[in-house]
């Protein structure tokens, strides 16, 4: 998302987290992403899905890493749909070709880019 925000300024990228400290980091020059010396924390994905549902005011595309546990996208979709307030969500999986520690470098020079989406009519625009 940091690279999308940098390379595609016409696209609004919003990071969601329950940690005030992490949100402050996202709004600083010290982004809380895994590059050497940090580890990914997947503990709070359910809370983040609920927060996205709580604060969303218009349709969203959610992109999950393919390294999250199997069926996470389906679980996220259930949470978002149950709490949608009429907002539509499309959930995609990014088949991970990135290696933690070199993700930014890999995104600047990818040998391929893959995004997977569910084959439903409502998702075709998002695809």
N, CA, C and O atoms as a printed pandas DataFrame, in Angstrom:
     atom_number atom_name residue_name chain_id  residue_number  x_coord  y_coord  z_coord
0              1         N          UNK        A               1    0.822   -1.184    0.000
1              2        CA          UNK        A               1    0.000    0.000    0.000
2              3         C          UNK        A               1    0.868    1.250    0.000
3              4         O          UNK        A               1    0.509    2.256   -0.612
4              5         N          UNK        A               2    2.006    1.192    0.681
5              6        CA          UNK        A               2    2.902    2.347    0.701
6              7         C          UNK        A               2    3.400    2.654   -0.700
7              8         O          UNK        A               2    3.501    3.821   -1.078
8              9         N          UNK        A               3    3.711    1.625   -1.474
9             10        CA          UNK        A               3    4.186    1.836   -2.848
10            11         C          UNK        A               3    3.046    2.335   -3.728
11            12         O          UNK        A               3    3.262    3.212   -4.564
12            13         N          UNK        A               4    1.828    1.794   -3.558
13            14        CA          UNK        A               4    0.688    2.285   -4.328
14            15         C          UNK        A               4    0.474    3.771   -4.024
15            16         O          UNK        A               4    0.265    4.563   -4.943
16            17         N          UNK        A               5    0.522    4.151   -2.757
17            18        CA          UNK        A               5    0.338    5.556   -2.377
18            19         C          UNK        A               5    1.410    6.441   -3.005
19            20         O          UNK        A               5    1.121    7.558   -3.434
20            21         N          UNK        A               6    2.639    5.949   -3.058
21            22        CA          UNK        A               6    3.729    6.721   -3.637
22            23         C          UNK        A               6    3.613    6.838   -5.149
23            24         O          UNK        A               6    3.776    7.922   -5.710
24            25         N          UNK        A               7    3.332    5.718   -5.802
25            26        CA          UNK        A               7    3.335    5.675   -7.262
26            27         C          UNK        A               7    2.017    6.097   -7.906
27            28         O          UNK        A               7    1.999    6.454   -9.084
28            29         N          UNK        A               8    0.919    6.063   -7.159
29            30        CA          UNK        A               8   -0.407    6.378   -7.721
30            31         C          UNK        A               8   -1.078    7.445   -6.850
31            32         O          UNK        A               8   -2.021    7.136   -6.121
32            33         N          UNK        A               9   -0.609    8.687   -6.912
33            34        CA          UNK        A               9   -1.155    9.719   -6.020
34            35         C          UNK        A               9   -2.637   10.011   -6.242
35            36         O          UNK        A               9   -3.274   10.632   -5.391
36            37         N          UNK        A              10   -3.193    9.574   -7.365
37            38        CA          UNK        A              10   -4.625    9.809   -7.607
38            39         C          UNK        A              10   -5.505    8.807   -6.854
39            40         O          UNK        A              10   -6.723    8.976   -6.796
40            41         N          UNK        A              11   -4.897    7.768   -6.278
41            42        CA          UNK        A              11   -5.643    6.763   -5.526
42            43         C          UNK        A              11   -5.467    7.031   -4.038
43            44         O          UNK        A              11   -4.342    7.144   -3.550
44            45         N          UNK        A              12   -6.588    7.133   -3.316
45            46        CA          UNK        A              12   -6.509    7.328   -1.872
46            47         C          UNK        A              12   -6.268    5.980   -1.200
47            48         O          UNK        A              12   -7.048    5.043   -1.377
48            49         N          UNK        A              13   -5.204    5.887   -0.441
49            50        CA          UNK        A              13   -4.858    4.668    0.295
50            51         C          UNK        A              13   -5.026    4.972    1.778
51            52         O          UNK        A              13   -4.439    5.922    2.295
52            53         N          UNK        A              14   -5.828    4.162    2.456
53            54        CA          UNK        A              14   -6.050    4.351    3.894
54            55         C          UNK        A              14   -5.597    3.108    4.638
55            56         O          UNK        A              14   -5.984    1.994    4.283
56            57         N          UNK        A              15   -4.794    3.288    5.650
57            58        CA          UNK        A              15   -4.339    2.198    6.491
58            59         C          UNK        A              15   -5.212    2.193    7.741
59            60         O          UNK        A              15   -5.503    3.249    8.302
60            61         N          UNK        A              16   -5.632    1.002    8.178
61            62        CA          UNK        A              16   -6.506    0.873    9.340
62            63         C          UNK        A              16   -5.797    0.019   10.375
63            64         O          UNK        A              16   -5.251   -1.036   10.052
64            65         N          UNK        A              17   -5.808    0.476   11.616
65            66        CA          UNK        A              17   -5.184   -0.277   12.691
66            67         C          UNK        A              17   -5.823    0.149   13.990
67            68         O          UNK        A              17   -6.293    1.280   14.108
68            69         N          UNK        A              18   -5.849   -0.738   14.969
69            70        CA          UNK        A              18   -6.414   -0.376   16.266
70            71         C          UNK        A              18   -5.375    0.267   17.176
71            72         O          UNK        A              18   -5.711    0.738   18.262
72            73         N          UNK        A              19   -4.133    0.290   16.750
73            74        CA          UNK        A              19   -3.052    0.846   17.553
74            75         C          UNK        A              19   -2.823    2.320   17.188
75            76         O          UNK        A              19   -2.459    2.639   16.056
76            77         N          UNK        A              20   -3.039    3.199   18.150
77            78        CA          UNK        A              20   -2.808    4.625   17.937
78            79         C          UNK        A              20   -1.349    4.866   17.559
79            80         O          UNK        A              20   -1.054    5.717   16.720
80            81         N          UNK        A              21   -0.443    4.118   18.176
81            82        CA          UNK        A              21    0.987    4.255   17.882
82            83         C          UNK        A              21    1.280    3.894   16.430
83            84         O          UNK        A              21    2.038    4.590   15.754
84            85         N          UNK        A              22    0.673    2.796   15.946
85            86        CA          UNK        A              22    0.900    2.376   14.564
86            87         C          UNK        A              22    0.300    3.374   13.567
87            88         O          UNK        A              22    0.907    3.657   12.534
88            89         N          UNK        A              23   -0.881    3.904   13.872
89            90        CA          UNK        A              23   -1.487    4.917   12.997
90            91         C          UNK        A              23   -0.574    6.139   12.926
91            92         O          UNK        A              23   -0.363    6.698   11.850
92            93         N          UNK        A              24   -0.039    6.548   14.062
93            94        CA          UNK        A              24    0.902    7.681   14.075
94            95         C          UNK        A              24    2.115    7.363   13.210
95            96         O          UNK        A              24    2.617    8.231   12.495
96            97         N          UNK        A              25    2.586    6.121   13.273
97            98        CA          UNK        A              25    3.733    5.723   12.445
98            99         C          UNK        A              25    3.376    5.780   10.964
99           100         O          UNK        A              25    4.189    6.214   10.149
100          101         N          UNK        A              26    2.146    5.339   10.602
101          102        CA          UNK        A              26    1.729    5.402    9.189
102          103         C          UNK        A              26    1.677    6.834    8.696
103          104         O          UNK        A              26    1.882    7.089    7.509
104          105         N          UNK        A              27    1.407    7.774    9.591
105          106        CA          UNK        A              27    1.336    9.180    9.210
106          107         C          UNK        A              27    2.676    9.897    9.359
107          108         O          UNK        A              27    2.743   11.123    9.268
108          109         N          UNK        A              28    3.726    9.140    9.585
109          110        CA          UNK        A              28    5.063    9.720    9.750
110          111         C          UNK        A              28    5.979    9.262    8.618
111          112         O          UNK        A              28    5.538    8.631    7.657
112          113         N          UNK        A              29    7.236    9.587    8.751
113          114        CA          UNK        A              29    8.228    9.122    7.776
114          115         C          UNK        A              29    8.802    7.753    8.156
115          116         O          UNK        A              29    9.625    7.210    7.418
116          117         N          UNK        A              30    8.384    7.185    9.295
117          118        CA          UNK        A              30    8.853    5.881    9.761
118          119         C          UNK        A              30    7.711    4.874    9.663
119          120         O          UNK        A              30    7.069    4.574   10.670
120          121         N          UNK        A              31    7.446    4.349    8.469
121          122        CA          UNK        A              31    6.315    3.466    8.245
122          123         C          UNK        A              31    6.477    2.134    8.986
123          124         O          UNK        A              31    7.569    1.565    9.007
124          125         N          UNK        A              32    5.386    1.634    9.597
125          126        CA          UNK        A              32    5.446    0.385   10.359
126          127         C          UNK        A              32    5.258   -0.843    9.465
127          128         O          UNK        A              32    4.342   -1.639    9.672
128          129         N          UNK        A              33    6.125   -0.984    8.482
129          130        CA          UNK        A              33    6.065   -2.139    7.593
130          131         C          UNK        A              33    7.268   -3.014    7.864
131          132         O          UNK        A              33    8.293   -2.558    8.372
132          133         N          UNK        A              34    7.120   -4.286    7.515
133          134        CA          UNK        A              34    8.238   -5.192    7.734
134          135         C          UNK        A              34    9.280   -4.990    6.662
135          136         O          UNK        A              34    9.038   -5.252    5.484
136          137         N          UNK        A              35   10.389   -4.542    7.060
137          138        CA          UNK        A              35   11.612   -4.579    6.295
138          139         C          UNK        A              35   12.607   -5.088    7.331
139          140         O          UNK        A              35   12.190   -5.341    8.462
140          141         N          UNK        A              36   13.868   -5.254    7.032
141          142        CA          UNK        A              36   14.764   -5.916    7.991
142          143         C          UNK        A              36   14.579   -5.448    9.438
143          144         O          UNK        A              36   14.557   -4.253    9.731
144          145         N          UNK        A              37   14.449   -6.435   10.330
145          146        CA          UNK        A              37   14.367   -6.136   11.751
146          147         C          UNK        A              37   12.960   -6.111   12.321
147          148         O          UNK        A              37   12.809   -5.936   13.530
148          149         N          UNK        A              38   11.906   -6.281   11.495
149          150        CA          UNK        A              38   10.536   -6.262   12.017
150          151         C          UNK        A              38    9.818   -7.524   11.605
151          152         O          UNK        A              38   10.241   -8.204   10.671
152          153         N          UNK        A              39    8.732   -7.847   12.294
153          154        CA          UNK        A              39    7.936   -9.040   11.957
154          155         C          UNK        A              39    6.473   -8.664   11.786
155          156         O          UNK        A              39    5.981   -7.742   12.438
156          157         N          UNK        A              40    5.786   -9.370   10.918
157          158        CA          UNK        A              40    4.365   -9.130   10.677
158          159         C          UNK        A              40    3.544   -9.615   11.869
159          160         O          UNK        A              40    3.858  -10.647   12.463
160          161         N          UNK        A              41    2.505   -8.878   12.216
161          162        CA          UNK        A              41    1.624   -9.251   13.319
162          163         C          UNK        A              41    0.215   -9.405   12.762
163          164         O          UNK        A              41   -0.414   -8.416   12.385
164          165         N          UNK        A              42   -0.287  -10.641   12.705
165          166        CA          UNK        A              42   -1.614  -10.913   12.157
166          167         C          UNK        A              42   -2.666  -11.081   13.241
167          168         O          UNK        A              42   -3.795  -11.478   12.954
168          169         N          UNK        A              43   -2.310  -10.786   14.473
169          170        CA          UNK        A              43   -3.184  -11.022   15.610
170          171         C          UNK        A              43   -4.507  -10.269   15.510
171          172         O          UNK        A              43   -5.532  -10.762   15.981
172          173         N          UNK        A              44   -4.501   -9.107   14.914
173          174        CA          UNK        A              44   -5.656   -8.219   14.998
174          175         C          UNK        A              44   -6.481   -8.119   13.724
175          176         O          UNK        A              44   -7.246   -7.164   13.582
176          177         N          UNK        A              45   -6.363   -9.065   12.784
177          178        CA          UNK        A              45   -7.070   -8.914   11.503
178          179         C          UNK        A              45   -8.577   -8.809   11.694
179          180         O          UNK        A              45   -9.230   -8.050   10.978
180          181         N          UNK        A              46   -9.145   -9.550   12.639
181          182        CA          UNK        A              46  -10.592   -9.482   12.852
182          183         C          UNK        A              46  -11.002   -8.108   13.366
183          184         O          UNK        A              46  -12.002   -7.552   12.912
184          185         N          UNK        A              47  -10.248   -7.558   14.300
185          186        CA          UNK        A              47  -10.540   -6.226   14.817
186          187         C          UNK        A              47  -10.433   -5.174   13.722
187          188         O          UNK        A              47  -11.229   -4.237   13.666
188          189         N          UNK        A              48   -9.441   -5.338   12.855
189          190        CA          UNK        A              48   -9.275   -4.388   11.752
190          191         C          UNK        A              48  -10.458   -4.476   10.795
191          192         O          UNK        A              48  -10.945   -3.446   10.328
192          193         N          UNK        A              49  -10.931   -5.685   10.493
193          194        CA          UNK        A              49  -12.099   -5.835    9.615
194          195         C          UNK        A              49  -13.310   -5.137   10.232
195          196         O          UNK        A              49  -14.062   -4.464    9.526
196          197         N          UNK        A              50  -13.503   -5.292   11.531
197          198        CA          UNK        A              50  -14.628   -4.624   12.199
198          199         C          UNK        A              50  -14.463   -3.099   12.155
199          200         O          UNK        A              50  -15.434   -2.366   11.970
200          201         N          UNK        A              51  -13.243   -2.642   12.323
201          202        CA          UNK        A              51  -12.998   -1.201   12.275
202          203         C          UNK        A              51  -13.263   -0.649   10.878
203          204         O          UNK        A              51  -13.847    0.425   10.734
204          205         N          UNK        A              52  -12.834   -1.384    9.844
205          206        CA          UNK        A              52  -13.110   -0.956    8.472
206          207         C          UNK        A              52  -14.618   -0.818    8.278
207          208         O          UNK        A              52  -15.087    0.174    7.722
208          209         N          UNK        A              53  -15.369   -1.808    8.734
209          210        CA          UNK        A              53  -16.828   -1.757    8.614
210          211         C          UNK        A              53  -17.397   -0.570    9.387
211          212         O          UNK        A              53  -18.322    0.089    8.912
212          213         N          UNK        A              54  -16.863   -0.295   10.554
213          214        CA          UNK        A              54  -17.369    0.802   11.387
214          215         C          UNK        A              54  -17.140    2.172   10.769
215          216         O          UNK        A              54  -18.005    3.044   10.859
216          217         N          UNK        A              55  -15.981    2.373   10.139
217          218        CA          UNK        A              55  -15.629    3.719    9.665
218          219         C          UNK        A              55  -15.904    3.957    8.187
219          220         O          UNK        A              55  -15.816    5.094    7.724
220          221         N          UNK        A              56  -16.237    2.907    7.434
221          222        CA          UNK        A              56  -16.430    3.060    5.994
222          223         C          UNK        A              56  -17.690    3.863    5.684
223          224         O          UNK        A              56  -18.752    3.656    6.272
224          225         N          UNK        A              57  -17.530    4.787    4.736
225          226        CA          UNK        A              57  -18.641    5.612    4.294
226          227         C          UNK        A              57  -18.955    5.376    2.820
227          228         O          UNK        A              57  -19.969    5.861    2.318
228          229         N          UNK        A              58  -18.090    4.632    2.118
229          230        CA          UNK        A              58  -18.326    4.308    0.714
230          231         C          UNK        A              58  -17.652    2.983    0.402
231          232         O          UNK        A              58  -16.867    2.473    1.201
232          233         N          UNK        A              59  -17.965    2.422   -0.780
233          234        CA          UNK        A              59  -17.477    1.102   -1.164
234          235         C          UNK        A              59  -15.962    1.004   -1.048
235          236         O          UNK        A              59  -15.248    1.987   -1.247
236          237         N          UNK        A              60  -15.479   -0.197   -0.724
237          238        CA          UNK        A              60  -14.046   -0.418   -0.499
238          239         C          UNK        A              60  -13.560   -1.654   -1.223
239          240         O          UNK        A              60  -14.307   -2.610   -1.431
240          241         N          UNK        A              61  -12.301   -1.619   -1.600
241          242        CA          UNK        A              61  -11.581   -2.796   -2.073
242          243         C          UNK        A              61  -10.567   -3.125   -0.979
243          244         O          UNK        A              61   -9.760   -2.277   -0.596
244          245         N          UNK        A              62  -10.612   -4.349   -0.485
245          246        CA          UNK        A              62   -9.694   -4.812    0.552
246          247         C          UNK        A              62   -8.736   -5.798   -0.109
247          248         O          UNK        A              62   -9.171   -6.732   -0.783
248          249         N          UNK        A              63   -7.438   -5.592    0.083
249          250        CA          UNK        A              63   -6.445   -6.516   -0.457
250          251         C          UNK        A              63   -5.724   -7.161    0.719
251          252         O          UNK        A              63   -5.108   -6.479    1.538
252          253         N          UNK        A              64   -5.811   -8.488    0.788
253          254        CA          UNK        A              64   -5.132   -9.226    1.848
254          255         C          UNK        A              64   -3.899   -9.902    1.271
255          256         O          UNK        A              64   -3.844  -10.243    0.090
256          257         N          UNK        A              65   -2.924  -10.084    2.131
257          258        CA          UNK        A              65   -1.753  -10.864    1.729
258          259         C          UNK        A              65   -2.150  -12.326    1.653
259          260         O          UNK        A              65   -2.972  -12.791    2.443
260          261         N          UNK        A              66   -1.583  -13.039    0.728
261          262        CA          UNK        A              66   -1.904  -14.464    0.615
262          263         C          UNK        A              66   -1.246  -15.281    1.720
263          264         O          UNK        A              66   -1.486  -16.484    1.827
264          265         N          UNK        A              67   -0.425  -14.648    2.536
265          266        CA          UNK        A              67    0.252  -15.372    3.607
266          267         C          UNK        A              67   -0.561  -15.400    4.898
267          268         O          UNK        A              67   -0.114  -15.971    5.892
268          269         N          UNK        A              68   -1.753  -14.791    4.898
269          270        CA          UNK        A              68   -2.613  -14.902    6.087
270          271         C          UNK        A              68   -3.211  -16.304    6.104
271          272         O          UNK        A              68   -3.176  -16.995    5.086
272          273         N          UNK        A              69   -3.759  -16.740    7.236
273          274        CA          UNK        A              69   -4.316  -18.099    7.296
274          275         C          UNK        A              69   -5.384  -18.348    6.231
275          276         O          UNK        A              69   -6.085  -17.425    5.815
276          277         N          UNK        A              70   -5.497  -19.597    5.798
277          278        CA          UNK        A              70   -6.470  -20.000    4.788
278          279         C          UNK        A              70   -7.867  -19.572    5.233
279          280         O          UNK        A              70   -8.211  -19.669    6.410
280          281         N          UNK        A              71   -8.656  -19.103    4.288
281          282        CA          UNK        A              71  -10.048  -18.660    4.485
282          283         C          UNK        A              71  -10.170  -17.350    5.239
283          284         O          UNK        A              71  -11.269  -16.996    5.665
284          285         N          UNK        A              72   -9.066  -16.611    5.420
285          286        CA          UNK        A              72   -9.151  -15.310    6.074
286          287         C          UNK        A              72  -10.022  -14.363    5.252
287          288         O          UNK        A              72  -10.829  -13.627    5.819
288          289         N          UNK        A              73   -9.874  -14.369    3.927
289          290        CA          UNK        A              73  -10.679  -13.480    3.081
290          291         C          UNK        A              73  -12.163  -13.736    3.286
291          292         O          UNK        A              73  -12.950  -12.792    3.365
292          293         N          UNK        A              74  -12.551  -15.002    3.373
293          294        CA          UNK        A              74  -13.964  -15.344    3.586
294          295         C          UNK        A              74  -14.429  -14.857    4.953
295          296         O          UNK        A              74  -15.544  -14.351    5.081
296          297         N          UNK        A              75  -13.598  -15.001    5.966
297          298        CA          UNK        A              75  -13.948  -14.529    7.309
298          299         C          UNK        A              75  -14.055  -13.006    7.331
299          300         O          UNK        A              75  -14.968  -12.458    7.949
300          301         N          UNK        A              76  -13.133  -12.324    6.665
301          302        CA          UNK        A              76  -13.187  -10.861    6.573
302          303         C          UNK        A              76  -14.471  -10.447    5.864
303          304         O          UNK        A              76  -15.162   -9.524    6.295
304          305         N          UNK        A              77  -14.782  -11.146    4.765
305          306        CA          UNK        A              77  -15.992  -10.835    3.998
306          307         C          UNK        A              77  -17.242  -10.981    4.854
307          308         O          UNK        A              77  -18.149  -10.154    4.762
308          309         N          UNK        A              78  -17.307  -12.015    5.683
309          310        CA          UNK        A              78  -18.464  -12.210    6.562
310          311         C          UNK        A              78  -18.601  -11.065    7.564
311          312         O          UNK        A              78  -19.699  -10.560    7.795
312          313         N          UNK        A              79  -17.480  -10.661    8.153
313          314        CA          UNK        A              79  -17.507   -9.555    9.116
314          315         C          UNK        A              79  -17.962   -8.280    8.427
315          316         O          UNK        A              79  -18.829   -7.573    8.942
316          317         N          UNK        A              80  -17.390   -7.977    7.273
317          318        CA          UNK        A              80  -17.731   -6.744    6.566
318          319         C          UNK        A              80  -19.186   -6.749    6.105
319          320         O          UNK        A              80  -19.880   -5.740    6.233
320          321         N          UNK        A              81  -19.651   -7.874    5.572
321          322        CA          UNK        A              81  -21.020   -7.975    5.091
322          323         C          UNK        A              81  -22.010   -7.840    6.252
323          324         O          UNK        A              81  -23.021   -7.149    6.128
324          325         N          UNK        A              82  -21.728   -8.486    7.360
325          326        CA          UNK        A              82  -22.608   -8.438    8.529
326          327         C          UNK        A              82  -22.717   -7.021    9.093
327          328         O          UNK        A              82  -23.753   -6.646    9.641
328          329         N          UNK        A              83  -21.651   -6.238    8.958
329          330        CA          UNK        A              83  -21.611   -4.883    9.514
330          331         C          UNK        A              83  -21.598   -3.809    8.434
331          332         O          UNK        A              83  -21.138   -2.696    8.689
332          333         N          UNK        A              84  -22.088   -4.109    7.244
333          334        CA          UNK        A              84  -21.850   -3.270    6.062
334          335         C          UNK        A              84  -22.547   -1.924    6.032
335          336         O          UNK        A              84  -22.015   -0.987    5.436
336          337         N          UNK        A              85  -23.706   -1.786    6.642
337          338        CA          UNK        A              85  -24.480   -0.547    6.574
338          339         C          UNK        A              85  -24.694   -0.107    5.124
339          340         O          UNK        A              85  -24.686    1.086    4.821
340          341         N          UNK        A              86  -24.888   -1.092    4.224
341          342        CA          UNK        A              86  -25.147   -0.786    2.816
342          343         C          UNK        A              86  -23.908   -0.549    1.971
343          344         O          UNK        A              86  -24.027   -0.236    0.786
344          345         N          UNK        A              87  -22.733   -0.689    2.545
345          346        CA          UNK        A              87  -21.485   -0.476    1.822
346          347         C          UNK        A              87  -21.043   -1.796    1.197
347          348         O          UNK        A              87  -21.137   -2.849    1.827
348          349         N          UNK        A              88  -20.568   -1.736   -0.028
349          350        CA          UNK        A              88  -20.088   -2.928   -0.725
350          351         C          UNK        A              88  -18.584   -3.065   -0.553
351          352         O          UNK        A              88  -17.844   -2.085   -0.634
352          353         N          UNK        A              89  -18.147   -4.288   -0.315
353          354        CA          UNK        A              89  -16.730   -4.585   -0.155
354          355         C          UNK        A              89  -16.327   -5.661   -1.149
355          356         O          UNK        A              89  -17.059   -6.629   -1.355
356          357         N          UNK        A              90  -15.174   -5.494   -1.760
357          358        CA          UNK        A              90  -14.575   -6.531   -2.594
358          359         C          UNK        A              90  -13.256   -6.898   -1.932
359          360         O          UNK        A              90  -12.471   -6.019   -1.576
360          361         N          UNK        A              91  -13.012   -8.179   -1.767
361          362        CA          UNK        A              91  -11.806   -8.638   -1.092
362          363         C          UNK        A              91  -10.948   -9.401   -2.087
363          364         O          UNK        A              91  -11.407  -10.347   -2.727
364          365         N          UNK        A              92   -9.714   -8.982   -2.208
365          366        CA          UNK        A              92   -8.773   -9.599   -3.129
366          367         C          UNK        A              92   -7.604  -10.180   -2.359
367          368         O          UNK        A              92   -7.298   -9.767   -1.241
368          369         N          UNK        A              93   -6.972  -11.133   -2.979
369          370        CA          UNK        A              93   -5.779  -11.733   -2.408
370          371         C          UNK        A              93   -4.606  -11.385   -3.308
371          372         O          UNK        A              93   -4.698  -11.477   -4.532
372          373         N          UNK        A              94   -3.520  -10.991   -2.697
373          374        CA          UNK        A              94   -2.299  -10.694   -3.429
374          375         C          UNK        A              94   -1.404  -11.915   -3.315
375          376         O          UNK        A              94   -0.727  -12.091   -2.301
376          377         N          UNK        A              95   -1.388  -12.782   -4.361
377          378        CA          UNK        A              95   -0.519  -13.967   -4.292
378          379         C          UNK        A              95    0.927  -13.509   -4.100
379          380         O          UNK        A              95    1.556  -12.953   -5.001
380          381         N          UNK        A              96    1.403  -13.752   -2.945
381          382        CA          UNK        A              96    2.655  -13.167   -2.489
382          383         C          UNK        A              96    3.866  -13.626   -3.277
383          384         O          UNK        A              96    4.234  -14.800   -3.249
384          385         N          UNK        A              97    4.473  -12.699   -3.973
385          386        CA          UNK        A              97    5.772  -12.968   -4.575
386          387         C          UNK        A              97    6.827  -12.164   -3.839
387          388         O          UNK        A              97    8.019  -12.283   -4.123
388          389         N          UNK        A              98    6.390  -11.351   -2.901
389          390        CA          UNK        A              98    7.310  -10.489   -2.167
390          391         C          UNK        A              98    7.970  -11.262   -1.034
391          392         O          UNK        A              98    7.350  -12.114   -0.399
392          393         N          UNK        A              99    9.198  -10.957   -0.802
393          394        CA          UNK        A              99    9.947  -11.560    0.301
394          395         C          UNK        A              99   10.075  -10.504    1.378
395          396         O          UNK        A              99   10.544   -9.396    1.119
396          397         N          UNK        A             100    9.652  -10.851    2.604
397          398        CA          UNK        A             100    9.774   -9.881    3.678
398          399         C          UNK        A             100   11.230   -9.448    3.786
399          400         O          UNK        A             100   12.152  -10.263    3.767
400          401         N          UNK        A             101   11.396   -8.157    3.899
401          402        CA          UNK        A             101   12.739   -7.592    3.966
402          403         C          UNK        A             101   13.177   -6.961    2.661
403          404         O          UNK        A             101   14.062   -6.105    2.649
404          405         N          UNK        A             102   12.555   -7.384    1.542
405          406        CA          UNK        A             102   12.883   -6.785    0.244
406          407         C          UNK        A             102   11.621   -6.361   -0.503
407          408         O          UNK        A             102   11.670   -6.135   -1.712
408          409         N          UNK        A             103   10.487   -6.248    0.201
409          410        CA          UNK        A             103    9.194   -5.982   -0.438
410          411         C          UNK        A             103    9.190   -4.688   -1.242
411          412         O          UNK        A             103    8.706   -4.670   -2.373
412          413         N          UNK        A             104    9.713   -3.618   -0.684
413          414        CA          UNK        A             104    9.705   -2.333   -1.398
414          415         C          UNK        A             104   10.535   -2.439   -2.671
415          416         O          UNK        A             104   10.089   -2.024   -3.741
416          417         N          UNK        A             105   11.725   -2.986   -2.563
417          418        CA          UNK        A             105   12.588   -3.174   -3.741
418          419         C          UNK        A             105   11.894   -4.052   -4.785
419          420         O          UNK        A             105   11.931   -3.745   -5.976
420          421         N          UNK        A             106   11.259   -5.150   -4.339
421          422        CA          UNK        A             106   10.561   -6.048   -5.262
422          423         C          UNK        A             106    9.406   -5.353   -5.967
423          424         O          UNK        A             106    9.163   -5.600   -7.148
424          425         N          UNK        A             107    8.682   -4.470   -5.243
425          426        CA          UNK        A             107    7.562   -3.758   -5.858
426          427         C          UNK        A             107    8.016   -2.756   -6.912
427          428         O          UNK        A             107    7.312   -2.517   -7.893
428          429         N          UNK        A             108    9.187   -2.174   -6.710
429          430        CA          UNK        A             108    9.707   -1.238   -7.705
430          431         C          UNK        A             108   10.205   -1.946   -8.949
431          432         O          UNK        A             108   10.271   -1.335  -10.016
432          433         N          UNK        A             109   10.561   -3.230   -8.839
433          434        CA          UNK        A             109   11.069   -3.987   -9.991
434          435         C          UNK        A             109   10.454   -5.385  -10.033
435          436         O          UNK        A             109   11.186   -6.371   -9.957
436          437         N          UNK        A             110    9.119   -5.500  -10.152
437          438        CA          UNK        A             110    8.508   -6.836  -10.143
438          439         C          UNK        A             110    8.713   -7.570  -11.462
439          440         O          UNK        A             110    8.792   -6.949  -12.522
440          441         N          UNK        A             111    8.797   -8.891  -11.391
441          442        CA          UNK        A             111    8.825   -9.660  -12.636
442          443         C          UNK        A             111    7.414  -10.063  -13.030
443          444         O          UNK        A             111    7.196  -10.543  -14.142
444          445         N          UNK        A             112    6.436   -9.870  -12.116
445          446        CA          UNK        A             112    5.017  -10.111  -12.401
446          447         C          UNK        A             112    4.183   -9.451  -11.302
447          448         O          UNK        A             112    4.679   -9.206  -10.202
448          449         N          UNK        A             113    2.924   -9.167  -11.601
449          450        CA          UNK        A             113    2.001   -8.610  -10.620
450          451         C          UNK        A             113    0.702   -9.398  -10.725
451          452         O          UNK        A             113    0.084   -9.437  -11.789
452          453         N          UNK        A             114    0.286  -10.022   -9.634
453          454        CA          UNK        A             114   -0.927  -10.831   -9.602
454          455         C          UNK        A             114   -1.840  -10.354   -8.491
455          456         O          UNK        A             114   -1.398  -10.105   -7.370
456          457         N          UNK        A             115   -3.123  -10.228   -8.813
457          458        CA          UNK        A             115   -4.145   -9.943   -7.813
458          459         C          UNK        A             115   -5.291  -10.897   -8.097
459          460         O          UNK        A             115   -5.721  -11.004   -9.246
460          461         N          UNK        A             116   -5.797  -11.592   -7.093
461          462        CA          UNK        A             116   -6.895  -12.535   -7.297
462          463         C          UNK        A             116   -8.162  -12.033   -6.658
463          464         O          UNK        A             116   -8.147  -11.532   -5.533
464          465         N          UNK        A             117   -9.272  -12.167   -7.382
465          466        CA          UNK        A             117  -10.567  -11.754   -6.864
466          467         C          UNK        A             117  -11.589  -12.840   -7.057
467          468         O          UNK        A             117  -11.421  -13.722   -7.899
468          469         N          UNK        A             118  -12.647  -12.778   -6.282
469          470        CA          UNK        A             118  -13.721  -13.750   -6.398
470          471         C          UNK        A             118  -14.475  -13.497   -7.680
471          472         O          UNK        A             118  -14.673  -12.348   -8.075
472          473         N          UNK        A             119  -14.889  -14.545   -8.320
473          474        CA          UNK        A             119  -15.611  -14.419   -9.580
474          475         C          UNK        A             119  -17.094  -14.214   -9.316
475          476         O          UNK        A             119  -17.899  -15.136   -9.446
476          477         N          UNK        A             120  -17.436  -12.999   -8.946
477          478        CA          UNK        A             120  -18.835  -12.636   -8.753
478          479         C          UNK        A             120  -19.097  -11.387   -9.571
479          480         O          UNK        A             120  -18.205  -10.550   -9.710
480          481         N          UNK        A             121  -20.297  -11.238  -10.119
481          482        CA          UNK        A             121  -20.573  -10.080  -10.976
482          483         C          UNK        A             121  -20.289   -8.734  -10.302
483          484         O          UNK        A             121  -19.775   -7.814  -10.939
484          485         N          UNK        A             122  -20.625   -8.622   -9.017
485          486        CA          UNK        A             122  -20.408   -7.352   -8.317
486          487         C          UNK        A             122  -18.927   -7.006   -8.216
487          488         O          UNK        A             122  -18.576   -5.838   -8.048
488          489         N          UNK        A             123  -18.068   -7.992   -8.315
489          490        CA          UNK        A             123  -16.639   -7.752   -8.166
490          491         C          UNK        A             123  -15.911   -7.415   -9.439
491          492         O          UNK        A             123  -14.725   -7.088   -9.395
492          493         N          UNK        A             124  -16.579   -7.483  -10.579
493          494        CA          UNK        A             124  -15.878   -7.266  -11.852
494          495         C          UNK        A             124  -15.328   -5.858  -11.979
495          496         O          UNK        A             124  -14.233   -5.684  -12.513
496          497         N          UNK        A             125  -16.046   -4.842  -11.508
497          498        CA          UNK        A             125  -15.531   -3.475  -11.575
498          499         C          UNK        A             125  -14.271   -3.348  -10.730
499          500         O          UNK        A             125  -13.301   -2.713  -11.145
500          501         N          UNK        A             126  -14.285   -3.945   -9.558
501          502        CA          UNK        A             126  -13.112   -3.896   -8.678
502          503         C          UNK        A             126  -11.937   -4.636   -9.302
503          504         O          UNK        A             126  -10.794   -4.187   -9.205
504          505         N          UNK        A             127  -12.218   -5.785   -9.953
505          506        CA          UNK        A             127  -11.160   -6.542  -10.624
506          507         C          UNK        A             127  -10.517   -5.662  -11.678
507          508         O          UNK        A             127   -9.597   -6.099  -12.369
